[in-house]
Amino acid sequence: MRNIIIITIVSFFGGTSNFGTTSFEDFNKAFIDAASKNSKSVVNIITYKIESEKKPHLTAKTGYGSGTILTKSGYIITNYHVVKKGNYYQIILADGTETEPLKLHNEKYYFADEKTDLAVMKINGEMFNLHPAQFGDSDTLVPGQWVIAIGNPYGLRQSITAGIISATGRSDVGFADIEDFIQTDVPINPGNSGGPLIDLSGKVIGINTAIRTGSGGYQGISFAIPSNIVIRSCQDLIRHGRVKRGWLGFLVREKRRDLTGEKKTVEIVSVIKGSPAHAAGLEAGDQIREVDGKEISSLGSLIKIINNTPIGTTFKLTIAREGHLMDVLMKLREKTMYKKIRNQINELYDRYGIELDENALTGEIFFSYVSPLQAGYYKGLKKGDVVLSLNGKKINSLEGFLNTFEMSGRIINKINILRGNTRFEVEFTRRSEQEMQ
């Protein structure tokens, strides 16, 4: 009697669908449909090195990779390690059309973020019928989920491979400064970098970036940058030419909490003078336990949360100091912006003897110090006064005050404050300002 084997295939369609049984034909069709939705969104990138602008015909091919179309206007995402090998590029669309990227800045063809190994290029979208990829939410991914990779391994265009997610949140891999990789067993090889990793609903949930190998070929482990990191990085690259990241101003290290080494804590090693951490009162030896209620168990988890927090966001840092837990509120700003703010605050102090701060809980701007030797004190300003308006303009933020101060020629004409429940208007004159200096 012939044996009959019945195989039940369980599939997982994306991060929001339910598990369920399906026929082999339906299961196979899910792969075909997902791949077909994205095949036109994948381009081939060939990298060249031009030896001299005077002799552009002297070129050498230095590598190849993949790219994923972001917008109808022609923005394409790829890996920085793909484009950094050369200074001239050829982009081949899915239908075989060859095109050249546009120069974006400083005679370069891309905006790049080395920390995440991402780069954005642009072609003239008006000349082509481009098909942007649709991105999904990488935070919903789970190990065991089926995924598909599309790319150009070794320059072979439009190759499709599949596998499952092996793990999420991989760090300490050594491919980039900021690591939060999706680990899969999807076969990818040199040339796949920059191509999409998609789920069975056809959504891009990552950008393939690297393999762990000793031979140069695929050996069972590959990595992708999560789509949520890709989206945020690309938005900043396109808008600002760089990825805007918050700066806290401390150095940290991982420290074992038990003998097994499985439980770790993140400890502050040093605090940079004049940094947000210094202003918030953080000290060397403080152990960071939580950020906005999320447990911090590794350096990677801290970096992930901070880098996924938008600039200008106020967050709560829970630290352990000498056996006691305490909460510290901090506002995330870019390092360059923070230093600019500090310089403007110093200018304000030099002119009027007043220092500003921002209540991280309420957003109110108040005087944190008033020098008894300068104009602010003699005009009646006091420590703790809340600023309502400056020179007739309503103030809602520290940046707003300093911008108004700058646009007014760094001169205070009048300032409205709130002291307790009482409002005051304080007028400054050019004469009184000079008398106090």
C-alpha positions as CSV (number, residue, x, y, z in Angstrom):
1,M,0.0,0.0,0.0
2,R,1.4,3.3,-1.0
3,N,2.1,5.8,1.8
4,I,0.2,9.1,1.6
5,I,1.9,12.1,3.2
6,I,-0.3,15.1,4.0
7,I,1.6,18.3,4.5
8,T,0.0,21.3,6.2
9,I,1.7,24.6,5.6
10,V,1.3,27.3,8.1
11,S,2.0,30.8,6.8
12,F,2.4,34.2,8.3
13,F,1.4,37.0,6.1
14,G,3.0,40.2,7.4
15,G,3.1,41.5,10.9
16,T,-0.7,42.0,11.3
17,S,-2.3,39.0,9.7
18,N,-3.4,35.8,11.5
19,F,-1.8,32.4,11.4
20,G,-3.8,29.9,9.4
21,T,-3.6,26.8,7.2
22,T,-3.6,27.2,3.4
23,S,-3.1,25.2,0.3
24,F,0.3,24.8,-1.3
25,E,-0.9,26.8,-4.3
26,D,-2.1,29.7,-2.1
27,F,1.1,29.6,-0.1
28,N,3.2,29.6,-3.3
29,K,1.1,32.4,-4.8
30,A,1.8,34.6,-1.7
31,F,5.5,34.5,-2.5
32,I,4.9,35.2,-6.2
33,D,2.6,38.1,-5.5
34,A,4.9,39.7,-2.9
35,A,7.9,39.4,-5.2
36,S,6.0,40.8,-8.2
37,K,4.8,43.8,-6.1
38,N,8.4,44.9,-5.5
39,S,10.4,43.7,-8.6
40,K,9.9,47.0,-10.4
41,S,11.1,48.9,-7.3
42,V,14.5,47.3,-7.3
43,V,17.4,48.7,-9.4
44,N,20.9,47.6,-10.2
45,I,23.7,50.0,-9.2
46,I,27.1,49.6,-10.9
47,T,30.0,51.6,-9.4
48,Y,32.9,53.0,-11.3
49,K,36.0,54.9,-10.4
50,I,36.9,57.7,-12.8
51,E,40.6,58.4,-12.6
52,S,40.4,62.0,-13.8
53,E,37.7,64.5,-14.8
54,K,39.9,65.4,-17.8
55,K,39.9,61.8,-18.9
56,P,36.4,60.5,-18.0
57,H,36.8,57.6,-20.4
58,L,39.4,56.1,-18.1
59,T,37.1,54.2,-15.7
60,A,37.3,51.0,-13.7
61,K,34.4,49.1,-12.4
62,T,34.8,48.9,-8.6
63,G,31.6,47.1,-7.6
64,Y,27.9,46.5,-7.9
65,G,24.9,46.6,-5.7
66,S,21.2,47.0,-5.4
67,G,18.9,49.9,-4.7
68,T,15.2,50.3,-3.7
69,I,13.1,53.1,-5.2
70,L,11.7,55.4,-2.5
71,T,9.7,58.0,-4.4
72,K,8.2,58.8,-7.8
73,S,10.5,61.8,-8.0
74,G,13.5,59.4,-8.2
75,Y,15.0,59.0,-4.7
76,I,16.7,55.6,-4.3
77,I,18.0,54.0,-1.1
78,T,21.1,51.8,-1.0
79,N,24.0,51.0,1.3
80,Y,26.8,53.5,1.9
81,H,29.4,50.7,1.4
82,V,28.0,50.2,-2.1
83,V,28.5,53.8,-3.3
84,K,31.6,54.8,-1.4
85,K,33.8,52.5,-3.6
86,G,33.5,54.9,-6.6
87,N,32.8,58.3,-7.9
88,Y,30.6,57.5,-10.9
89,Y,27.5,55.3,-11.1
90,Q,25.2,53.7,-13.5
91,I,21.7,52.7,-12.5
92,I,19.7,50.1,-14.3
93,L,15.9,49.9,-13.8
94,A,14.0,46.7,-13.6
95,D,13.0,46.9,-17.3
96,G,16.7,47.3,-18.4
97,T,16.6,51.1,-18.8
98,E,20.0,52.6,-18.0
99,T,20.2,56.0,-16.4
100,E,22.7,58.1,-14.4
101,P,22.1,59.6,-10.9
102,L,21.9,63.3,-10.3
103,K,24.5,65.2,-8.3
104,L,23.1,66.1,-4.9
105,H,25.8,68.1,-3.2
106,N,29.6,68.8,-3.2
107,E,29.9,67.2,-6.6
108,K,28.7,63.9,-5.0
109,Y,25.9,61.7,-6.2
110,Y,24.5,60.7,-2.8
111,F,23.7,61.7,0.7
112,A,25.1,59.2,3.1
113,D,24.9,58.2,6.8
114,E,27.9,56.1,7.7
115,K,26.6,55.2,11.1
116,T,23.7,53.1,9.7
117,D,25.5,52.3,6.3
118,L,22.7,54.0,4.3
119,A,22.9,56.3,1.3
120,V,20.3,58.1,-0.8
121,M,20.7,58.7,-4.6
122,K,18.4,60.4,-7.1
123,I,17.6,59.9,-10.7
124,N,15.3,62.1,-12.8
125,G,11.9,60.6,-11.9
126,E,10.1,62.7,-14.5
127,M,11.7,60.8,-17.3
128,F,10.7,57.3,-16.1
129,N,7.6,55.5,-14.8
130,L,9.0,54.7,-11.4
131,H,7.4,52.3,-8.9
132,P,8.2,53.2,-5.3
133,A,8.3,50.4,-2.8
134,Q,5.8,50.3,0.0
135,F,7.3,50.1,3.5
136,G,6.0,48.2,6.5
137,D,6.5,48.4,10.2
138,S,9.7,46.5,11.2
139,D,8.7,46.7,14.9
140,T,6.1,44.0,14.3
141,L,8.5,41.4,13.0
142,V,8.9,38.0,14.8
143,P,11.4,35.2,14.4
144,G,10.1,32.4,12.2
145,Q,8.3,34.8,9.8
146,W,8.8,34.2,6.1
147,V,10.6,37.0,4.2
148,I,11.8,37.5,0.6
149,A,14.9,39.3,-0.7
150,I,15.2,40.9,-4.2
151,G,18.6,42.0,-5.5
152,N,21.4,41.7,-7.9
153,P,23.9,39.1,-6.5
154,Y,27.2,39.3,-8.4
155,G,25.5,41.6,-10.8
156,L,22.8,39.1,-11.8
157,R,19.7,41.3,-12.1
158,Q,16.4,40.6,-10.4
159,S,17.3,37.5,-8.3
160,I,14.7,36.5,-5.7
161,T,15.5,34.4,-2.6
162,A,13.5,33.5,0.5
163,G,13.8,32.4,4.1
164,I,12.7,33.2,7.6
165,I,13.6,35.8,10.2
166,S,16.1,34.2,12.6
167,A,16.3,37.0,15.1
168,T,15.6,40.8,15.5
169,G,17.6,43.5,17.3
170,R,21.0,42.1,16.5
171,S,23.8,44.3,17.7
172,D,27.6,44.0,18.1
173,V,27.7,42.5,14.6
174,G,30.4,44.9,13.5
175,F,29.0,46.2,10.2
176,A,28.0,49.7,11.3
177,D,28.2,52.1,14.3
178,I,24.5,51.9,15.0
179,E,23.2,48.3,14.9
180,D,19.7,46.9,15.2
181,F,19.8,44.3,12.5
182,I,17.2,41.8,11.3
183,Q,19.0,38.4,11.1
184,T,17.6,36.0,8.5
185,D,18.6,32.8,6.7
186,V,17.7,34.4,3.3
187,P,20.5,33.7,0.8
188,I,22.1,37.0,-0.2
189,N,25.5,37.6,-1.7
190,P,27.7,40.6,-2.8
191,G,25.4,42.7,-5.0
192,N,22.3,42.2,-2.9
193,S,23.2,45.1,-0.6
194,G,20.7,47.9,-0.9
195,G,17.9,45.6,-2.1
196,P,14.6,45.1,-0.2
197,L,13.7,42.5,2.4
198,I,9.9,42.1,2.1
199,D,7.2,40.2,4.0
200,L,4.5,38.1,2.3
201,S,2.1,41.0,2.2
202,G,4.6,42.7,-0.2
203,K,5.8,45.4,2.3
204,V,9.4,46.3,2.6
205,I,10.5,45.6,6.2
206,G,14.2,46.0,5.8
207,I,17.1,46.8,3.5
208,N,19.6,43.9,3.0
209,T,23.1,45.0,3.9
210,A,25.5,42.3,4.8
211,I,26.3,38.6,5.3
212,R,28.4,36.9,7.9
213,T,30.9,34.8,6.0
214,G,34.4,33.4,6.0
215,S,34.5,32.7,2.3
216,G,32.9,35.8,0.7
217,G,29.7,33.8,-0.2
218,Y,26.5,33.1,1.7
219,Q,26.8,30.8,4.7
220,G,23.4,30.8,6.3
221,I,23.4,34.2,8.1
222,S,22.4,37.5,6.5
223,F,21.4,40.9,8.0
224,A,19.0,43.7,7.0
225,I,18.5,47.2,8.4
226,P,14.9,47.5,9.8
227,S,12.5,49.6,7.7
228,N,11.7,52.0,10.5
229,I,15.4,53.0,10.8
230,V,15.5,53.2,7.0
231,I,12.5,55.5,6.7
232,R,13.6,57.9,9.4
233,S,17.2,58.0,8.0
234,C,16.0,58.6,4.5
235,Q,13.6,61.4,5.5
236,D,16.5,63.2,7.2
237,L,18.9,62.6,4.4
238,I,16.5,64.0,1.8
239,R,15.4,67.0,3.9
240,H,18.7,67.9,5.6
241,G,21.5,66.0,3.7
242,R,22.3,64.2,7.0
243,V,20.6,62.2,9.7
244,K,19.8,64.4,12.7
245,R,20.6,62.6,16.0
246,G,20.2,63.7,19.6
247,W,23.2,64.2,21.8
248,L,23.2,63.5,25.5
249,G,26.9,64.0,26.2
250,F,28.0,61.0,28.3
251,L,30.1,57.9,27.7
252,V,28.7,54.6,28.8
253,R,29.7,50.9,29.1
254,E,28.0,47.6,29.7
255,K,28.6,46.1,33.1
256,R,27.6,42.6,34.4
257,R,25.0,42.5,37.0
258,D,25.5,38.8,38.0
259,L,28.2,36.2,37.7
260,T,26.7,34.5,34.6
261,G,27.1,37.7,32.6
262,E,23.5,37.3,31.2
263,K,22.2,40.3,33.1
264,K,23.8,43.6,32.2
265,T,23.4,47.2,33.1
266,V,24.6,50.3,31.2
267,E,26.8,52.5,33.4
268,I,27.8,56.1,32.8
269,V,31.6,56.3,32.6
270,S,32.0,60.1,32.2
271,V,29.9,63.2,31.6
272,I,31.0,65.9,29.1
273,K,31.1,69.3,30.7
274,G,28.4,71.6,29.2
275,S,26.4,68.8,27.7
276,P,22.7,68.0,28.3
277,A,23.7,65.2,30.6
278,H,25.8,67.6,32.7
279,A,23.0,70.1,32.8
280,A,20.6,67.4,33.9
281,G,22.9,66.4,36.8
282,L,23.9,63.0,35.6
283,E,27.2,61.7,37.1
284,A,29.8,59.0,36.4
285,G,28.7,55.8,38.0
286,D,25.0,56.3,37.4
287,Q,23.3,53.2,36.0
288,I,20.7,53.7,33.3
289,R,17.8,51.4,34.0
290,E,15.0,52.7,31.8
291,V,14.2,55.2,29.0
292,D,10.5,56.2,29.0
293,G,9.7,53.1,30.9
294,K,11.6,50.8,28.5
295,E,14.2,48.6,30.2
296,I,17.8,49.2,29.2
297,S,19.7,45.9,29.3
298,S,22.5,46.6,26.8
299,L,24.3,49.4,25.1
300,G,22.5,48.4,21.9
301,S,19.1,48.9,23.4
302,L,20.0,52.4,24.7
303,I,21.4,53.4,21.3
304,K,18.3,52.1,19.5
305,I,15.8,54.0,21.7
306,I,17.8,57.3,21.6
307,N,18.3,57.1,17.8
308,N,14.6,56.3,17.2
309,T,13.6,59.3,19.4
310,P,12.8,62.4,17.3
311,I,14.8,65.6,17.9
312,G,13.0,67.9,20.3
313,T,11.3,65.0,22.2
314,T,11.3,65.1,26.0
315,F,12.0,61.7,27.5
316,K,12.4,60.3,31.0
317,L,15.7,58.6,32.0
318,T,15.5,56.4,35.1
319,I,18.9,55.9,36.7
320,A,20.2,54.1,39.8
321,R,22.6,56.0,42.0
322,E,23.9,54.6,45.3
323,G,21.0,52.1,45.6
324,H,18.3,54.6,44.8
325,L,16.2,55.1,41.7
326,M,15.6,58.6,40.3
327,D,14.0,60.0,37.2
328,V,15.6,62.7,35.0
329,L,13.8,64.6,32.3
330,M,15.8,65.5,29.2
331,K,15.1,67.1,25.9
332,L,16.8,65.6,22.9
333,R,18.7,68.0,20.7
334,E,21.4,67.7,18.0
335,K,24.9,68.4,19.2
336,T,25.4,71.3,16.9
337,M,22.1,72.8,17.8
338,Y,22.7,72.3,21.5
339,K,26.1,74.1,21.3
340,K,24.5,76.9,19.3
341,I,21.9,77.3,22.0
342,R,24.5,77.3,24.7
343,N,26.5,80.0,22.9
344,Q,23.3,82.1,22.5
345,I,22.5,81.7,26.2
346,N,26.0,82.8,27.1
347,E,25.5,85.9,24.9
348,L,22.3,86.6,26.7
349,Y,24.1,86.4,30.1
350,D,26.9,88.6,29.0
351,R,24.4,91.3,27.9
352,Y,21.8,91.1,30.6
353,G,23.0,88.8,33.3
354,I,20.2,86.3,32.9
355,E,20.3,82.5,32.2
356,L,17.4,80.6,30.7
357,D,16.2,77.1,31.1
358,E,13.3,75.0,29.9
359,N,11.0,73.0,32.1
360,A,11.1,69.6,30.5
361,L,7.7,68.7,32.0
362,T,5.7,71.7,31.1
363,G,7.8,73.3,28.3
364,E,7.8,76.7,30.1
365,I,10.9,78.9,29.7
366,F,12.1,80.5,32.9
367,F,15.1,82.3,34.3
368,S,17.3,79.8,36.1
369,Y,19.7,82.6,37.3
370,V,19.7,86.4,37.5
371,S,23.1,88.1,38.2
372,P,22.8,90.9,40.8
373,L,25.4,92.9,38.9
374,Q,23.7,93.3,35.6
375,A,20.7,94.8,33.8
376,G,18.2,92.0,34.3
377,Y,18.4,92.2,38.1
378,Y,18.1,96.0,38.1
379,K,15.0,95.8,36.0
380,G,13.4,93.5,38.5
381,L,13.7,90.1,37.0
382,K,14.0,87.2,39.4
383,K,15.1,83.6,39.3
384,G,12.0,81.4,38.5
385,D,10.1,84.0,36.5
386,V,8.4,82.3,33.5
387,V,8.8,84.1,30.1
388,L,5.5,84.7,28.3
389,S,6.7,87.0,25.4
390,L,9.8,88.7,24.2
391,N,9.7,92.0,22.3
392,G,6.0,91.4,21.6
393,K,6.4,87.8,20.4
394,K,4.9,84.9,22.3
395,I,7.5,82.4,23.5
396,N,6.7,78.7,23.5
397,S,10.2,77.2,23.5
398,L,13.8,77.9,24.3
399,E,14.6,78.0,20.6
400,G,11.8,80.5,20.1
401,F,13.2,82.8,22.7
402,L,16.7,82.7,21.3
403,N,15.5,83.1,17.7
404,T,13.5,86.2,18.7
405,F,16.5,87.5,20.7
406,E,18.8,87.0,17.6
407,M,16.3,88.6,15.2
408,S,16.0,91.6,17.5
409,G,19.7,92.3,17.2
410,R,20.3,90.6,20.6
411,I,18.5,93.4,22.3
412,I,15.6,93.1,24.8
413,N,13.1,96.0,24.5
414,K,10.4,94.5,26.6
415,I,9.7,91.1,28.2
416,N,6.5,89.7,29.7
417,I,6.8,87.3,32.6
418,L,4.7,85.3,35.0
419,R,5.6,85.3,38.7
420,G,3.3,83.0,40.6
421,N,-0.1,84.1,39.4
422,T,0.9,87.6,38.5
423,R,1.9,88.9,35.1
424,F,4.5,91.6,34.6
425,E,5.8,93.6,31.7
426,V,9.4,94.7,32.1
427,E,10.7,97.4,29.7
428,F,14.3,97.8,28.8
429,T,15.8,100.9,27.2
430,R,19.1,101.3,25.4
431,R,20.2,103.8,28.0
432,S,19.5,101.6,31.0
433,E,21.2,98.7,29.2
434,Q,24.4,100.7,28.7
435,E,24.3,102.1,32.3
436,M,24.4,98.6,33.7
437,Q,27.3,97.4,31.5
